[in-house]
Amino acid sequence: MARDRPQAEQMEVTARRTSQRLFDVPAPATVISGQTLHAFDILDMKSIMNMVPNAVVPTDPQNINTYINIRGIRQVDNNADPNFGMYRNGIYDGGLRTNLGPQVDVARVEVNPGPQTGLYGRDAVGGAVNVIYATPEQKTGGYLTGSYGNYGRGELQGAINVPLSQHFAIRLTGWYIDQPRGALYNATLHEYEDRSRQQGLRLGAKWTPNDHLSLTWMAEYSDLHGPSLAGYAPNGVANLVQTGTAETPGVVYRDTPDRSHTHQLYLSQDLTYTSRWGTFQWLSSYRDYHLNAVEDGDRTDLSASSYPLTLQNQFIRHENTRNYYTELLWSSPQNRRLTFMAGASYFHEYFSFQQIYNTKIDLSLLQGIWGNIACDALRGDPTCSTIPGGGFPNTGTQDMSEYAPGPGSGIGTQSWSGFISSTFHFTPTLSLTATARYTHDHKTLAYNQYNTPLTPSGQAIAALFSNVYPDMSLRDTATYGNWSPSAELNYRPFQNVNLYALYSNGFRAGGFSTTTTTPSLIPYGEETATNYELGGRTRWLSGRLGVNASLFYMTQSHLLLDEADPRAPAAFSFYYLANVGSARTYGAELSARFLPTGWWSLSASMGWLHARMAGGLSYGSYVGNQLLPDTRTWTTNIRSEMAYPITPTQNLLFSVNWHHEAGGALDITDMPWHSLDRLDLTLGTTWKKNQLVVFANNAFNNRVVDYALTDGMYILTPPATYGVRFTAAF
């Protein structure tokens, strides 16, 4: 595949919501090109964010969300608003589910760290991530890529770009990725837990009737089958009076398949009009996302009939997210001493969800005094007065379903915001930008919870759990308002030096805890962050070397943490969300890109964070000076991409990427997060427009625990993968 080798920092980006060279951006920003993503066959957001200093993507154990932790700001719960602003081609794509599928046919990814609410709006408390997909062009072309690797993984992706007239073009992108085997084998069901299949189509259309007007439309449908809980328990999982079989990183024992299925429809429009009054944009999008998942709730292969008081549980999840977004933007002409940008947006979302726990248990041992002891432990009622007969009847195995929540449950969000930003150029080398945004969120909650015995004998267990899952139908509303000012001072003392000083704010709206059965604990408030930063971009060696650095100090207020639910027994590990603390973080980021020749590029980035709680109580303990969870102290990434010309039509390809993470804690209990080293290699050749390579990702199979559940289950980072890949461009 042909490669262009521009000078460092010359890529056109939209980090400040207007097109400019990366070197001219007066703020920290990391940009990863689509060329780099293709060279390493990177399709997942976790691998993309590995190239961003002070950013990590901890594993979501249930595979329903993408958690991007930027500078220590994390998403504490699946049903809390995201901690980063997600954008597709400059259009907001956030909401309560950011389960990102394969990133195919990407032109570049822009990551803006630190609070970005001023320009980017809601949820951008930790930063903004903008994925720029390839859009239609006025030329015929495309590519087709196929690969095969270990675990039987086969991959096919491609795109074709066709101009249908002088002013209208379309681009069709498709992908199919199938992995029938994996690194985690379920010896009970004789299948691989981490097998997966992903497929999708994206159609883009662009109409440019004249030099002033352009309309770009995009429609995408994606479908994903994968694991819902691909982890293992080295000591087995406790199951009341029994414990499941000890598991290994390669073999587990479950009697229910851990599977999830998601599918999504995404539509967007970008209307851009340029006149002597500036540039006007109308951005809109619509998203319809569905998830259906089943898990082995007890995480063992023990049946209810294997021994009295053995719990057999199946957990089923149904979710649907529908949202639409529209935004009007105006940018004044940029060749004036005083420039402006202003915008107004509206976001509407309804997130419906059900969680069903199908439970079987043999209660024949709970007779007389033993039944009363059980009631006392679980309900605080030694007489079991609500159970028919005043105690546990000798009914053997009992079945019931707990709907927590049940049908009709959902969270609605309506959000309005407006912002204005102005830049004044004191001199050609000194400018000041001030931005202010106001956001108004209105949220509603409908929550229905109840128990349903599946057989008449199930009434006993239904009564037993009635205090844990009490019947309730809750309706609630909450309103949040936030002003988010920011300021940027930009100074260009030399042509090759761009210095900046920043002050910025961000917020994440409050919401509702859906993991507690105590109504008074369901609402929680908004979380805010304030950032102070100094940094600069420099270019050396006639533009072939770019070096960037930044120092920052950030505070978080009303920090959202999980708390133990006081109503539920400790054995159930129920929790709720509360604004109980504050945090202080300071750190540094350094990045560089060097182009020794036209066929070789070297890139490096390093981030360091001192991210600590500054106060607050969690689970009854003071957490001041404790590490912020899911946050690395050090992140380092070094990359070399080489396309050495052997003949005028043939190149030798050799790419290496080394990623290192160290320090940090996995959760609020300060469980150490072991260091990770990952080496990715690619070797091959190109001729004309064809490319053939062999690849090894995580070549030394370095795996560490990336998530730890309270029941002793661990989720590991991805294993080594290797194979061969062929690309034909036309």
N, C-alpha and C positions, 0 to 999 in steps of 0.2 A: 504494500500500500504506500503510495507516495506520501512524503512527509514534508511539510513546510517547517523551516527552522527560524522563527522570528527572533528578534533580539529580546533579551529578558525584559519583562514588565511591559511589553508592548501590546498584549492582548486587549481587545475591546471588551469591557465589562459593564455591567449595570448595577454595581454594588451600591451606589447612592441614588438608584432609581432613575438615572440618566446615563446615556452612553458616554464612556470616556476610557482613556488608556488606564490599565491597571496601575501604572506608575503614578498617575495623577490623582488617584483616590486618596483623600486625606483621612484615612481611617484604616484600621487593620482589616485585611481581607485575604482569604486564601482561595485561589482559583485552580481547579484541576481540569485539564483539557480532556475532551473526548478522545483525543489521540492517545493520551496516557492510559485512560480507562480501557481502550481497545488493546493497547500493547500488553497489558496484564490481565485482560479478559475479566475486568472487574464489573460485576453486575449488582452487587449488594451495597447498601448504604454503610454497613459496618466497615467494609474495606475502603470505601471512599473516605470516610471520616478518619481512618488511620493516617491519612496524609495531612491532616489538619492539626496544628499544635494545640494542646490543651483541650482536645475533643476525643471522646470515646463513645462507643455504642454498647453499653452493657446488654447482655442477652435478656430478652423477654422470655421467661420460662414457658409461657403459654402461647407464644408466637402470635399474639394479636396486636402488638404495637411495636413501633420503632422508637426506642428511647435514645435520643441524642443528647448526651451530657456535654455542654460547652462551658468551660471555665467553672465547673463545679455546680452549675445549676441543672438540676435533674427533675424528671417527672416522677413524683413519689408514688403514684397509683395509676392503674389503667384507666380509671374513670375520672381522673383529674385532667384539667386542660393541659395541653402540651407545654413544655418549657422552652420551645423554640418555634419561630415562625417558619412554616413550610410553604415554599412557593414553587410553582411550575411555570416556567417562562414568564416570570414576573407577576403571576396571578396567585393570590392566596389559596392554599390548599390544606389548611389546618383543620381543626375540629377534634372531636373526641377519639378519632381513630386515624392514626398515621401509619398504618401497616403498609410499608413501602415494598412493592414487588420488584422484579428485575428492572434495573436501570439500563435500558436498551436504546441505542441510537441517540446518545447524549452528545451534545456539542461541548458543554462544559458544566461544571458545578461551581457555584460561588457560595462561599461561607463567610458570613460577617459575624464575628464573635462579639460578645458583650451585649448589653441591653440595646435594642434597636427599635423600641416602640415608636419613637418619633416619626421615622420614615416608613416602618413596616407594620406598625399596629399591634393588635392583640397577640398574646402568647410569645412575642419575641423578647421575653425577659432575659433569656440566655444568649440569644443571637437569632440570625435568620439564615436559612438554607434555601438557595434558589437553584433548582435543577433546570438547565436550559436544554431542551430537546431540539434536535435538528428540525428546521422548518423548511417548507417548500422553496425551491430556487428556480430561476429561469434557465435550467439546463437539465439535460437528460443524464441520469446516472444512478448509481446505487452500489450495493454490495451484498454478498451472501457469505455467511460464516457458519461453518460446521465444526464440531469438535466431539471427541470421545475420550473418556478418561476412566479412572478407577471408580468402583462402585457401580459400574455400568452406566455412568452419566453420559448422556448424549445431549448435545446442544445444537440448535439450529436457529439462527436469527438473520435478518436481512432487512433491507430497505430499498425502495425504488422511487426515484424522483422524476416526475414527468411534467413538462410544461404543456398545457392543453391549448394555450393561446399566448399571445404576446404579453398578456396581463394576468394570466391565471395559471397556477401550477398546483400540483398535488404531490404528496409524499406518503407512501404506504410503508409501514414498518410492522414486522411480525416476529414472533419468537415462540419457540417450543423447547422446553428444557425438561428432560425426564431422567430421574435418578431412582432406579428400582431397588437399589441396595444402599446400605449406609454403614456407619461405624458402631451402631448400637442395635444389637439383635435381641428381640424378645423371644426367649427360649420357651415360654409358655404357649404363645400363639404362633410361633415359627414364622415371624416376619420382622422386618427392620423398622424400628421406631422412626428413624430419620429419613425414610424414603420420601420423595417429593416429586411433584409434577407441576410445571408452570407453563402457561401459554397466554398469548394475548395478541391483539391487533391495535394499531394506532394509525389513524388517517388524518393527515393535515392538509389544509387547503389555504392558499393565499391568493388574494386578488388585489392588484395594484393598478387601478384604472388610470392613475396619473402620478406625477412626482410628489403630490401632496397627501394622497390618501392611500392607506393600505388596510386590508382586513385579513386577519388570520384566524382560521377555525381549527379546532382539534377535537377529535373524538377517539376515545380509547376504551377498549374492553379487556379486562385481564381476569384470569382464573388461576387459582393456586390451591393445590392439595399438598398438605405437609403435616408435620408432627404438631401436636398440641402440648406435649410435655416430653421432650427428648432429654431426660436426665436419668441419673442412677443414684441409688442409696447404698453406700459402701457397708453400712451396718444394718441394712434392712430398715423398713418403716414400721414403727410400733402400731399394733392393731389391737387396742384395748388389752386383752390378756395374752395375746400372741405378738410375734414380730415376724415380718416378712423375711424372705431369704436375702442374705447379703448379696449385693450386686457389684459388678465391676464396670469400668468404663466401656466394656464391649458387650456385656450380657446383662439383661434385666429380666424380671419375672412379673408379668402383669396379665390379668385375665380379661381386661377390656382394652381394645385398641385406642391408643392416644392419637387421634386424628383431628385435623381441622380443615375446613374448606372455606375459602373466601373468594368472592367475585365482585368486581367493581366496574361501574360505568362512569366515565369522566368525560365531560364536555366543556369546552372553553372557547372564548372569543376575545380577540384583541383588535379593536378599531383605533387606528392612529391617524390623526389629521394634523398636518403642519401648515402654518400660515405665518404671516408677518407678526401675528400676535403671540406666537409660540406654538407649542405642541400640545394637542389635546388627545387624551386616551380614554377609551371606555373599555374596561376589563370586566369580564364576567366568567363564571364557571358554575358547573353543577356536578355533584358527585352522589352516586347511589352505591353504598357499600354494604355487603352482607357477609356475615360470618356464622358458620355452624360448626360446633366442635363438640367432641366427646373425650372425656378423660377417665382413667381409672382413679376414682376418687380416693380409694384407700391405698393405692399404689403398691398393691401386693397381688399375688395370685391365690390368696386365701379365700375360700368360699364361706358363706354363712353357715353351711352345714359341716364345715371341717372341724369346728369346735364351738361349744357354747360361748356366747359373748364375742364372737368374731364378726366384725363389721365388714360387710361387702357393700361398696358404694360406687355408683356411676354418676359422674358429673357431666351435665349437658349444658351447653351454652348456645343461645341464639341471639344475634345482634343485627341491627340494621341502622345505618347512618345515612341520612339524606340531608344534604346542605346545598345552598347556593350562595354565591358571593357576587357582588357587583361593586365597582369602584370607578369613579371619575377622577382623572388626573390632569393637571395643567402645569406645564413648565414654560416659563417665559423664555424669550430668546437669550441664549447664553453668552452673546458677545457684548454684553453691557456691564457697566460698573456695578449695578444693582440688579440681581436676578431673583426670581421667585419660583417656588413650586408649591402647589396646593392640591388637596384631594379630599374626597369624601367617599365613605364606603358603607356598605350594609352587608351583614352576614346573618343568615338564618339556618338553623340546624335543628333536626330532631333525631335524637339517639334513642332507639327502643332496644330493650335488652331483657332477656330471661335467663335465669340460672336455675336448673332443676337438679336436685340431689335425689337419685333413686337409691334407697337404702334397704338392705336386708340384714337381719340380725336374729340370732337364736337366743331368746330370753328365758329358756327353761330353767336356768340356774337361779334366776332372780325370784325366788319364792320366799315368803315370810320375811325374816330379818334381813336377808341379803337384798331383797327388793327395796326395803325401806332405806337401807344404807345407800343404794344406788340413787334413789329419789333424793335423799338428803344431799348427796354430792352434786347431782346435776340440777336439781330444782329447788333445793332448800325447803322441801316439804316432806318430812319423814312419814307422813300418813298416806302419801300418794292419793290424796282424796279425789283428785280429778280423774283417776284411772278407774274404769268400771270394775266394781268388786272391791275397791279400796286397796288393791295391790296388783302384782303382776300375775295374771292367769298363766297356767302352764300350757301355753299355746305353741311352743316351739318357734320355728322361724316366722318372723313377721316382716311384712313389706310396707313401705310407705314412700311417698315422694314429698320433698320439701321444695316449695317454690319460693326462692329467695334471691331475686324477686320473680313474680309470675307474670302472665300476660297482662298487657296494658301498662307496664312500667316503662318509663322513659324520661329523658331530660331534654328540655327544649331550650334553645338559646337564640336570642335576638340581640344583635350588636350593631350599634351605629358609631361611627367615628369620623372625625375631620381633622385635618392638619394643615399647617402652613409653614413653609420653610423659606428663609431669605438669606442670600449671600451678598455681602458687601465687599468689594475689592478696594481696599485702601490704596494699594499700589499694585502693579503687575505681579508682585511677589508675595503680597500679604493680603489675606482675606479672612472674614469672619462669617460663619454660618450659624443661624439660630433657628431652631425648629420647636414647634409645640403641637401636641396632639391631645384631643380630648376623646375618650372612649366611654360609651355608655352600654352596659350589658344588662339584659334582663333575662333571668333564668327561671324555669319552672320544673318542678319534679312531680312525677306520678310514680308511686311505689306501692305495689301490692305483694303481700307475703302471706302464705298460708301453708298448712300441712294437709296432705290427702292420703289416708290409708288406702293401700291398694287391695287389701283383703280385710274382712271383718276383724281378724286377729291383729291387724296393724294398728288398731285403736290404742293399744297399750304403748307402743313405741311413739305414736303420734303425741300422746299425752306427755310422755317422758321428755320429748323434745320441744314441747310447746313453749317453754320458757326460753329456749335457745332460739327457736324460730317462731315467735309469737305471731298470731294472725293480726294483720294490720293493713289498712289502706290509707296511705299518707299522701297529702297534697301540700306542696310548699312553693313559695316564690322567693326570689332574692334579686336585688338590683345593686349594681356596682358601677361607680364612676371613677375615672382616673384622668388626671392631667400628667402628661409625660413631656417635660421640656428637655432639650438637649442643645449643645453648642459645640462648634468645631472652629478652632483657630488654625489656619493653614499658612505656613511660611516657606517660601522657596528661595533660600539664600543663594543657591547656585543652580545651574541648569540640571545637575545630576543629583540634587538633594531636595527631598520633599518632607518637611517636618510638620507634625500636627499635635495639637493638644485637644482632648475631648472631655466633655461632660455629658453623660447620657443617663436616661432612666428607662425602666421597663416595668411591666406589671403582668401578672397572671391573674385572671379573674377568679373569684371564689366559686364555690359550687356545693355539691352534695356528696357526702360519703355514702356509698352504696354497699359497704362491707360491715355495717353495724345494724343491730336490731333495736337500738335505742333511739327513738325519734328525735330527742333533744340533741343528740350528737351528730345528726346528719348534716346540717349546714356548716360550712366553714367559709372564712373570708379570703380576700385577695392577698397576694404576695407581691412585694415590690423589691426592686434592686436599683442601686445607684452606682455608677461607674465613673472613675477618674483615670485618664490615660494619657501617656506621652509616648510618641513613636515617630518613626521616620522610614522613608524609602530612599534608597540610594542606588546609583548605577555607576559602574566602573568599567574600565577596559573597553572603552568605545561602545558601551552598552551591552557587552557580552556577559557581564556579571551584575546581578541585582542582589542587594542585601537589605533586608528589612528587619526592624526590631521594634518592640513595644514593651512598656512597663505599665501596669495597671493596678488599681486598688478598687475593690468593689464591696459594698455592703448589701445585705439582704435583710429585709424586715418582714415580720409576720410569717416567718418561715414555716412551710407546711411539712408536718411530720406525721407518722402514724403512731397511734396510741392504743393501748390495750383496751378492748371493750369491757367495761366493768360489769356488764350484765351476763356475758357469756362465760362458761367455764374456761379456765386457762388452757385446758387440753385442746380446745377447738381453735385456738390462735386467732380469734376474731379481733378486728381492730377498726378504728375509725380515723379520720383525718382531722387535724386541728392545727391552727396557727399558734404554735407554742414557743417559737424561738427566733433567733437572729443569727446571722453569720457574717464573717469578714474574710475576704479572700484577696490576696495579692499575688502577683505572678509576673512572669516575663515570657515573651515569645520571640524567637529568632528564626528567620527563614532566608534561604539564599538559592539562587539559580545561576548556573554557570554554563555557558555555551562555548566550550573550547574550540569546536569546529562546527561546520554545518551539519555534520552527521552524528554528533555526540552532545548530549545534555546531561548535566548533573544537578540534582535538586536535593535540598536538605531542609528540615524544619525541626525545631526543638521547642518544647513548652515546659514550663515549671510552674507549679501552683502550691501556694500555702493556703489551703482551704479548710477553715475551722468553724465550728459552731461558736457563737459568741455568748450564748445564753439560752436558757429554756430547759424544760423538763420533758423527758420522754420515757414512757414506761416507769414513771415514778422516780427516775434518776436525773440528776443534773448533767447536762450534756455540753456545758461550756468547754471550749478548747478541744472538743472531740472532732475527729476527721469528718468532713462531709461525705456521706455515703456515695458509692459508685463513682468516685472521682480519683483519677490518677495524679500522683505527684509529678511524675516525669512522663513525657511522651516524646519520642524521637523517630524520625522517618528519614531515611537516606535512599535516594533513587538514582539509578543510572540507566539511560536509554540510548542505545547505539544502533545506527543503521550504516554500517561501513560499506562504501561502494567497492564492489569487486570488479564489476564491469559497468559500462554506461547504463545497462538495464537490470543489473542484479546487485542486491545489497545483502550483507551479512547482518542479521539481527541478533542483538544480545542485550537483554534488559534484566536488571537486578533491583529488587526493592527489599530493604531491611527495615523492619518496624520493631520498636522496643517500647514497652510500658513498664513502669515500676512505681511502687508505693501505692498507698490508698487503702481503703476499707470497703468491703462489699456491702455492708449494711450498718444500721445504727448501733449494732452491738460491737462495732470495731473489729469484725472478723477480718484478718489480714488478706489482702489481695495480692497473690503471688505475681512476680514479674513474668512478663511475656516477651519472647523473642520470636519473630516470624520472618522467614526468608522466602521470597518469591523469585523464581527464575524463569526466563524465557529465552530460548535459543532457536534460531531458524534462518530463513532466507526469504527474500522477495525477488520476483522477476516480473517485469512489466507491471501489471496491476494485481498480481497474485502474491499470496503470502502463505508460507507453511512453517509452523513452529511447533516445538515440543515445550511443555510447561510443567513446572512443579511449584505448587503453592503450599506455603508452610512446609518447606522441603524437609525439615528435620522433625516434623510432627510434634512440635512443641505445643502442649495443651495445658491450660490452667483452668481452675474453677472460675467461671464468669458470673455465676449466680448460685446462691445457697438458700434453699427453702428451710423453714423452721422445723420440718419433719426429718431433716437429715439428708435430703436429696440435693445432689450437685448437678449443675449444668456446665459443661466444658466448652471452651472455645473450639472452633472447627478443626477437624483433623487435616492431615496432609492430603492433597489431591494432585494428580498428575495425569497427563494425557497429551494428545496431539490436536492441533487446530489448523484449519485451512480457511483462508479468506480469498474470495475473488471479487474484485471491484470492477465496475464498468461505467 
